Amino acid sequence: MKIYTVSPTMSISQNNKHIRKQLCQAIGTAIAHIRIRHGISQTELSLRTNISQPRISEIEHGECNIIIKTFCDILDNLGSNQSEFIIEFNRIFYKTKQKKLHSKTITVFTCSLNNAFYL
């Protein structure tokens, strides 16, 4: 069983709502791509995680914030890991117009995500 810790730098300040939205969209898209690659439907993921299917859809569309526990539960139940997620996240994030964001923000996010996993 994996144990996770929460990193206080995971949150983005309220002053950066635009950045938060872009990060949520990239996170959600990465989760959706991994889910599809693993051949798992939203309904099946919902049953595995005890998160409602509409909530899974909201997460995948970047329409809501996701807490680290939910994020970790989703990755675990997808049979995924942080490396697969970070690779997918970077591929999506830097492929879009979002690459205009300061690299410092992405570095903080990625480092925070790395620190959130205790392997």
Secondary structure, DSSP 8 states (H G I E B T S, - for coil): --EE---GGGS--GGGHHHHHHHHHHHHHHHHHHHHHTT--HHHHHHHHT--HHHHHHHHTT-S---HHHHHHHHHHHT--HHHHHHHHHHHHHHSGGGGS-HHHHHHHHHHHHHHEE-
